[in-house]
Amino acid sequence: MTEATILRRAGGLAAIVVALGFAGSALAQTAPAKPAAPAKPAQAAPAQPAQQGGAPAASVAVPGISTPWTKVCGTDQSVNKPICMTTQDFTAENGMPLASAGIREVKDDPVKKFIVSVPVGMLVQPGTRVILDQQPPLALKYEICFPNGCFASLDVNAEFVGKLKKTQMITIQALQMGGRTLNFQLPGKDFAKAYDGPASDPKAVAAERQKMAEELQKLAQKKAEESAAAAGAAPGAPPAAPAAGQGK
């Protein structure tokens, strides 16, 4: 099994390792020829854009499950240097990927990448934005979309990583058609521990994420079956058909 296949199975942002490949190639294609200076927090469009008539659009927190922060390392083929990504994924209760956040860094390069993802189907403009606790929002532009999500990144430095280590909540915002803002909230706890700690075995990460996805899918299926059974037993529901072979 190749490294890319293993990391794809790890799911989410670790999957763009193809990020250890994607971040070194696809992102590099959209980056300027010279590394940009580390970006400062920028004000984005209002989180609740006004609809016709002046009423603010809805802003909702999307329910989901966060995976532990995980650090995986490999080699950036474009520069032949070690590269690491410390990431966290946010999935629906059935295991479907929703959002992710992480830091990508190449050895000896002071410019790091803060990368986030959101589900496909979001408005490309004005992009996405990220809020660290109660700080001013960061504006990020989408760079590429895959079937499992659209990705945006921001050049950052060691100072930003230090700030991220102290962050309690990372809120990733994406805009739907009609102006509704979706908020994906990822806990920042344990980012520092993962970032400063040793890299995890990609095979172990892949196996753990695969197991988690299967368990969530089974749980979602069980809930669906229980809901269907409860609906069938509700007052006024038609009686169940007699079992085959039962006499009248």
Secondary structure by P-SEA (a helix, b strand, c coil): ccaaaaaaaccccccccccccccccccccccccccccccccccccccccccccccccbbbbbbbccccbbbbbbbcccccbbbbbbbbbbbccccccccccccccccccccccbbbbbccccccccbbbbbcccccbbbbbbccccccbbbbbbbbcaaaaaaaaaccbbbbbbbcccbbbbbbbbbccaaaaaaacccccaaaaaaaaaaaaaaaaaaaaaaaaaaaaaaaaccccccccccccccc
